[in-house]
Each structure stands twice: as C-alpha cells, then as structure tokens.
Amino acid sequence: MKLLHVSDLHLDTPFSGIAKQDYQLQQKLIQAPFESFERCVSIAINQKVDLMLVSGDIYDATKQTIAAKHFFFQQMNRLKQAEIPVVIGHGNHDYYEPNYLSMNYPDNVYLFEEELVKHFDITTKNNKTIRIYGFSYNHRWIKERMIEKYPINPRATDFTIGLLHGSLDSTENEHANYAPFSLQDLLSKEYDYWALGHIHQAMVLNEVPLIQYPGIIQGKNAKESGDKGAYIVELRQNQPTLNEFISLASIVWETANLYCNYDWDQQRIISEIQDIVTNYEAESEGTQQSYLLTIHLNDAHKLAHSLQEQIESGQLAEVFHPNYEAKRFTKVVKIKLVTDNQLEVFEYDPLLNESYLATLQEFKDGALYDTVIKEITKHPVMRKWLKESILTEDLKNDALEKANQRLLQTLSIESEEDNHEN
C-alpha cells in the first residue's frame, strides 16, 4: 500500500517582510507553495499512490483568501479524478472553524473537523483496508496531550495509521502548546505508520514502525534552508516499510561559504561571489529550482575596515541582480560577515577576557539587552516595522554578532597599526 505524506503547505504566506526589500521576490515566494503543492499532486497521480495524507497547516493563517481555497479545492478534484483518497487534519496555523472554513470537498476527501480523535476506514483499489486516526485543531493552541486519546491499534484493518500535528517533547520543551507527545507515546500505540506535522524540518523519529515529519514543502526564510518536500511511503505486511523523499520546493534557501584573505578588495569579493552565483545558476538548470543565497564571508576581519562597513550596510548585496524574467533565478539575499576567532579576542589578558565573556553572557541571558532595546521598542515607527518575534530573538542575536564583529574590526585595525609601527 503506497501513500504520499505531506504537511505544512502554508499556502497564503504573505512574506511581508521581504516586500520592503524586493517586491518581485515577494511575489515569487508567495506563489512558490502553490507551485510546490501542485507538483506534489502531480507526483501522487503519476506514482498512482493509494492514499494522500495531509497532516496540518494547509494554509498559513486561519483566514484564507478565496484564491487559496479555490486552488486547494482544484487539487482535491484532480486527486478525485485519479481515484486517490485524501485524509486531512488542520493544524495550529489553519485551525478549523466550521463556520468559516467549511467547504464542500469532493467525496474523496476525508476531513477531521473536531478537536477529538476519530478515525476513517478506507479501502484501496487493491482491496487493502486502512484505518487512520487523527483530529483537527479548533484553536490556535492545544496544550492537552492528544496522544493519550489515540487508542492502541485494534488491528481491525490491514494497516493502521496515526495522523498528528504536534510537537515532540524533546524538540520543543518550552513550547508545549502544540499537542505534545513523546516517542514512547507513539510507539505504545503499535501503529504501522505515524504521519506527523508541525515541525518544518524533515525528521525521521523512528524506523520500525516508521514515524516521521516530512517538513515544510517550501522554505519560508533562510533558517529553513535546503530542499523541501514530502515522502512516498510504501507499507508492506511483514516486510520493511519503504520511504522515499520527493523534492517539491520551487525556491530553495541556501548558505554558501567564502573564506577571505588580507589582500582582497571589493572587486575580488564580487568576482568570488559571482562564481558562486554562476554555479547555482548552472545547478538550477538540472534541479529546476530557484536559489536564494546567504553568503558567509568567513575570516571577515581580514578585510579592510571601510570595506566591512560597506558590506554590513548592504551595499555589496546590491551589486547582484537576479533575472526574474527567467523561469528559474538565483538571488543573493544577504552577505554576512563572519569571524571565527571571537573567543580569542582578549586571550593575552585573562582578566580582560573573563570580563568580556561575562558581558556577552549578561547580554544573552540577563537584563542588559532589554535595558538597551527598551526605548527603541517603545518608538511607534520601530514598532510598526519590527515584529515581536524579531525583537525577542533575531534582532538580539544579530545585535550581539555585530557587536562582536565591530570589536574585532577595531582590534584588527589596532593590531595592524602596531605591526606597522614595529
């Protein structure tokens, strides 16, 4: 029995932060999840799967556009024409509100509507019987351990599957808002397969029985780098389960590393980065994927201080212009200065080094950061442009990194001046 397991489509993701920098790129990214899922459905049809499982977060928000709902309905119809049943559970992003989300899906769609564990029994074209247990979110958060409501496998059908959008305890200990569970919880149910959703990174938690997250189908930012997709799973009685990753992402976020030398000027850096871009452009011809590159300039302290400042301000990234008219494109979205010897800054003075490390730790874990940033976050213009998640995490990490880089730059200049005087 062959099934396709997909999760976290996040249709209607606005990518609003990117619009301020590059409107054309925003439009490409908005369309990307739609392209990815359309390809997913085509693969399901071509591979003649017996069943598709969608384990949550079809949409990025609980209020969807008409266009997104119509698109998803069309894809369900394509699967109906191919006689492929689809089992759906809604997640925390697109939690199910019957008065708002209710749609007359074609009869091949089996939708869990309630925050109650229920099941569907399905018979495939090959006369294999499958029981799928699952539920949908009706609220943004579920702190309850829904796994406790899944029954032990009654073995009433050839195969038993669990559909669950939630967080593994060891993955998100501090965020137990998403139907938390443990691996042992899942194993204790004795199911043949667990189709998980919510975590955006593909992750196999157990081989026998197979328990896995397929991850998101299209990366939303640079943190979700690498190819994204779904899995085709073949369940076989008394035989090992077969598991095949299928690539779906039409735009892939990637990180490339470049190591700097003391004699590099801006033209040399541009040339080196252009070589990286050219290689990704060649790769895209084979993968049929576009690439968004973050370039790490390692050993950046070797560059001239004035050049580092220009790179930090974003001037270097502006040199590279993608061809958005082409079917596939490669864009440099960020060029990041990276220094690998931060902990060696004050190694010549143990007391100074201890003070330096203590200050860093206070900035990370203490009240120092909040004290410094408080006035900025109160400003109405800054509050409009900076989201809370950025203020609490990304901006803090970025500020710490830039402070370290600036310190290294200053010390590097002083060191060079000392060497020149000697």
ZAMARGU-4260 file (C-alpha; in steps of 0.2 Angstrom, whole numbers, plus 5000, padded with zeros to 4 digits):
<rodrens>
0) 5000/5000/5000 | 5008/5016/4994 | 5004/5033/5002 | 5010/5051/5000 | 5013/5060/5016
5) 5014/5079/5015 | 5012/5093/5028 | 5014/5111/5031 | 5009/5118/5014 | 5007/5136/5022
10) 4998/5142/5007 | 4994/5161/5008 | 5011/5165/5017 | 5012/5184/5014 | 5031/5186/5015
15) 5028/5204/5020 | 5045/5207/5027 | 5053/5204/5010 | 5041/5216/5001 | 5050/5231/5009
20) 5067/5225/5001 | 5061/5216/4985 | 5043/5216/4979 | 5046/5205/4964 | 5054/5192/4976
25) 5040/5193/4987 | 5028/5189/4973 | 5039/5174/4968 | 5039/5167/4986 | 5020/5169/4988
30) 5017/5159/4973 | 5030/5146/4977 | 5020/5135/4990 | 5006/5134/4977 | 5018/5128/4964
35) 5026/5115/4976 | 5009/5108/4981 | 5003/5107/4963 | 5019/5097/4959 | 5015/5086/4974
40) 4998/5081/4967 | 5005/5078/4950 | 5018/5066/4958 | 5004/5057/4968 | 4994/5054/4952
45) 5009/5049/4942 | 5015/5037/4956 | 4997/5030/4957 | 4998/5031/4976 | 4983/5023/4986
50) 4981/5037/4998 | 4987/5055/5002 | 4989/5061/5020 | 4990/5080/5024 | 4995/5082/5042
55) 4991/5101/5045 | 4994/5119/5041 | 4987/5119/5024 | 4986/5137/5025 | 4997/5150/5034
60) 4983/5158/5043 | 4965/5153/5049 | 4958/5167/5037 | 4962/5162/5019 | 4960/5171/5003
65) 4947/5164/4990 | 4961/5161/4978 | 4970/5149/4990 | 4954/5139/4995 | 4949/5138/4977
70) 4967/5132/4972 | 4967/5118/4986 | 4949/5113/4980 | 4955/5111/4962 | 4970/5100/4968
75) 4957/5089/4978 | 4947/5087/4962 | 4962/5082/4952 | 4965/5068/4965 | 4947/5063/4964
80) 4948/5061/4945 | 4963/5049/4949 | 4953/5040/4962 | 4965/5044/4976 | 4958/5047/4993
85) 4964/5061/5004 | 4964/5062/5023 | 4966/5079/5031 | 4969/5086/5048 | 4970/5105/5051
90) 4985/5112/5062 | 4988/5127/5073 | 4990/5139/5059 | 4974/5135/5049 | 4964/5128/5064
95) 4947/5123/5059 | 4932/5135/5061 | 4917/5126/5053 | 4908/5142/5050 | 4922/5149/5041
100) 4932/5135/5033 | 4918/5124/5028 | 4919/5118/5010 | 4910/5105/5000 | 4925/5095/4996
105) 4924/5081/4983 | 4919/5064/4991 | 4937/5058/4990 | 4942/5070/5004 | 4941/5064/5022
110) 4942/5079/5034 | 4944/5078/5053 | 4934/5093/5059 | 4935/5092/5078 | 4947/5093/5092
115) 4943/5075/5096 | 4952/5059/5090 | 4942/5050/5077 | 4945/5038/5063 | 4941/5034/5045
120) 4942/5017/5037 | 4947/5017/5019 | 4948/5003/5006 | 4960/5005/4992 | 4958/5000/4974
125) 4969/4985/4978 | 4957/4980/4992 | 4969/4984/5006 | 4960/4991/5021 | 4967/5006/5031
130) 4961/5015/5047 | 4968/5032/5050 | 4966/5040/5067 | 4968/5059/5069 | 4960/5076/5074
135) 4960/5094/5069 | 4964/5110/5079 | 4949/5121/5083 | 4960/5133/5092 | 4977/5140/5089
140) 4985/5131/5104 | 4982/5113/5111 | 4991/5111/5127 | 4982/5094/5130 | 4992/5078/5126
145) 4980/5072/5112 | 4991/5057/5110 | 4983/5050/5126 | 4966/5049/5116 | 4973/5038/5102
150) 4968/5020/5105 | 4980/5006/5105 | 4980/4998/5087 | 4964/4987/5087 | 4971/4978/5071
155) 4953/4979/5063 | 4961/4983/5046 | 4977/4978/5036 | 4986/4994/5041 | 4983/5007/5055
160) 4990/5025/5053 | 4991/5040/5066 | 4989/5057/5059 | 4995/5070/5072 | 5000/5089/5070
165) 5011/5092/5086 | 5027/5094/5094 | 5039/5080/5101 | 5043/5084/5119 | 5062/5084/5116
170) 5060/5096/5101 | 5050/5110/5110 | 5051/5108/5129 | 5047/5126/5131 | 5033/5127/5119
175) 5020/5114/5125 | 5006/5122/5115 | 5005/5110/5101 | 4998/5093/5106 | 5014/5087/5114
180) 5019/5069/5114 | 5034/5058/5117 | 5042/5045/5105 | 5037/5032/5118 | 5019/5038/5117
185) 5018/5035/5099 | 5027/5018/5100 | 5015/5012/5113 | 5000/5013/5101 | 5008/5000/5089
190) 5003/5009/5073 | 5010/5004/5056 | 5014/5022/5052 | 5014/5040/5061 | 5011/5054/5049
195) 5017/5069/5059 | 5016/5088/5055 | 5021/5105/5063 | 5040/5104/5063 | 5047/5112/5047
200) 5062/5101/5046 | 5060/5083/5039 | 5064/5072/5053 | 5063/5053/5055 | 5060/5049/5073
205) 5059/5030/5072 | 5062/5017/5058 | 5051/5002/5063 | 5037/5007/5064 | 5041/5022/5053
210) 5037/5039/5062 | 5042/5055/5053 | 5039/5073/5050 | 5040/5077/5031 | 5044/5095/5035
215) 5038/5110/5025 | 5036/5110/5006 | 5043/5127/5003 | 5056/5136/5015 | 5049/5152/5022
220) 5066/5160/5026 | 5085/5157/5027 | 5083/5147/5043 | 5073/5134/5033 | 5087/5131/5021
225) 5090/5116/5009 | 5077/5106/4998 | 5060/5103/5005 | 5047/5091/5000 | 5036/5076/5006
230) 5038/5057/5007 | 5031/5042/4997 | 5029/5028/5010 | 5025/5010/5005 | 5018/5000/5019
235) 5020/4981/5017 | 5014/4967/5028 | 5028/4958/5037 | 5041/4967/5027 | 5051/4983/5030
240) 5042/5000/5025 | 5049/5009/5010 | 5052/5028/5012 | 5056/5040/4998 | 5059/5058/4999
245) 5052/5069/4984 | 5058/5086/4981 | 5044/5099/4980 | 5052/5117/4984 | 5052/5128/4969
250) 5063/5141/4978 | 5077/5134/4989 | 5086/5144/5003 | 5105/5140/5003 | 5120/5146/5013
255) 5137/5147/5004 | 5154/5150/5012 | 5168/5161/5006 | 5185/5162/5015 | 5193/5180/5014
260) 5211/5184/5013 | 5220/5200/5018 | 5223/5206/5001 | 5205/5205/4995 | 5197/5221/4989
265) 5179/5224/4983 | 5182/5218/4965 | 5190/5202/4971 | 5175/5198/4983 | 5162/5202/4969
270) 5171/5190/4957 | 5172/5176/4970 | 5153/5179/4974 | 5149/5179/4956 | 5157/5162/4954
275) 5146/5155/4967 | 5130/5163/4959 | 5135/5156/4942 | 5137/5138/4949 | 5120/5139/4957
280) 5113/5145/4941 | 5120/5130/4932 | 5113/5119/4946 | 5096/5126/4944 | 5095/5120/4926
285) 5096/5102/4932 | 5085/5104/4948 | 5073/5116/4940 | 5073/5126/4957 | 5077/5144/4960
290) 5090/5148/4974 | 5091/5162/4987 | 5108/5163/4994 | 5116/5169/5010 | 5134/5172/5008
295) 5145/5169/5023 | 5161/5179/5022 | 5172/5169/5034 | 5188/5177/5041 | 5180/5194/5038
300) 5192/5203/5050 | 5205/5201/5036 | 5196/5214/5025 | 5198/5232/5026 | 5188/5241/5040
305) 5180/5253/5027 | 5175/5238/5016 | 5167/5228/5031 | 5157/5243/5035 | 5150/5244/5017
310) 5146/5226/5017 | 5137/5227/5033 | 5126/5241/5026 | 5121/5230/5012 | 5130/5239/4998
315) 5138/5223/4991 | 5122/5213/4990 | 5115/5227/4979 | 5128/5223/4966 | 5120/5206/4961
320) 5104/5207/4951 | 5093/5191/4948 | 5084/5189/4931 | 5067/5187/4937 | 5061/5185/4919
325) 5069/5168/4918 | 5059/5153/4923 | 5072/5150/4937 | 5083/5163/4945 | 5097/5164/4958
330) 5097/5179/4970 | 5110/5184/4984 | 5098/5189/4998 | 5111/5193/5011 | 5130/5194/5013
335) 5136/5191/5031 | 5152/5195/5039 | 5158/5180/5049 | 5173/5180/5061 | 5179/5163/5069
340) 5191/5169/5082 | 5179/5179/5094 | 5184/5169/5109 | 5202/5174/5106 | 5200/5192/5106
345) 5207/5195/5124 | 5217/5179/5126 | 5233/5189/5130 | 5224/5196/5146 | 5214/5183/5156
350) 5206/5196/5167 | 5200/5206/5152 | 5195/5190/5143 | 5184/5185/5158 | 5176/5202/5159
355) 5172/5201/5140 | 5164/5184/5141 | 5154/5189/5156 | 5147/5204/5147 | 5142/5193/5132
360) 5133/5181/5144 | 5124/5196/5153 | 5119/5202/5136 | 5112/5185/5131 | 5104/5180/5147
365) 5102/5195/5158 | 5093/5212/5158 | 5107/5221/5148 | 5099/5218/5131 | 5081/5223/5137
370) 5088/5239/5145 | 5097/5244/5129 | 5082/5240/5117 | 5068/5246/5128 | 5067/5263/5122
375) 5068/5258/5104 | 5054/5246/5105 | 5043/5260/5113 | 5045/5270/5097 | 5029/5270/5086
380) 5039/5269/5070 | 5050/5255/5076 | 5035/5245/5082 | 5027/5246/5065 | 5042/5239/5057
385) 5049/5226/5069 | 5038/5211/5074 | 5039/5205/5092 | 5047/5188/5086 | 5061/5199/5078
390) 5063/5209/5094 | 5065/5195/5106 | 5076/5183/5095 | 5083/5188/5078 | 5087/5206/5082
395) 5095/5201/5099 | 5106/5188/5090 | 5110/5200/5076 | 5115/5214/5088 | 5127/5203/5098
400) 5135/5196/5082 | 5138/5214/5075 | 5145/5220/5092 | 5157/5206/5091 | 5162/5210/5073
405) 5164/5228/5077 | 5175/5224/5092 | 5186/5213/5081 | 5187/5225/5067 | 5193/5239/5079
410) 5206/5227/5087 | 5211/5221/5070 | 5215/5239/5065 | 5225/5242/5081 | 5235/5227/5078
415) 5239/5231/5060 | 5244/5249/5066 | 5255/5241/5080 | 5263/5229/5067 | 5267/5244/5055
420) 5275/5254/5069 | 5286/5239/5074
</rodrens>
